[in-house]
Amino acid sequence: MDKDKEIIHWKRNVNKAEEVLGYTSKTMPLRQKRRIELFMDIADIREGKDILEIGCGTGNFTKGLAESKAHIIAIDLSEELVDLAKDKTFGNNVE
């Protein structure tokens, strides 16, 4: 996908980002929890590790990864989505 189109898309849709990303479905919390657990297991994400999350979106996945106490740097093409993610997750071990 063209980077500029992606940036424009999220500027227009940031207010409904959770819906656009499918995070509002009833099954998403369980599916997301399972994916986070699988990813943490496969990538051995734990305290003391440095993790780069590319495409953090609104920070839902980042929030789950942060529970590992690993140091996480979360990035996204959309500054608007990063701002949403900051409100949810950025703190002691997430930047």
Buried (B, 14 or more C-beta within 10 A) or exposed (E): EEEEEBBEBBEEBBEEBBEBBEBEEEEBEEEBEEEBEEBBEEEEBEEEEEBEBEEBBBBBBBBBBBEBBBBBEBEBBBEBBBBBBBEBBBEEBBE
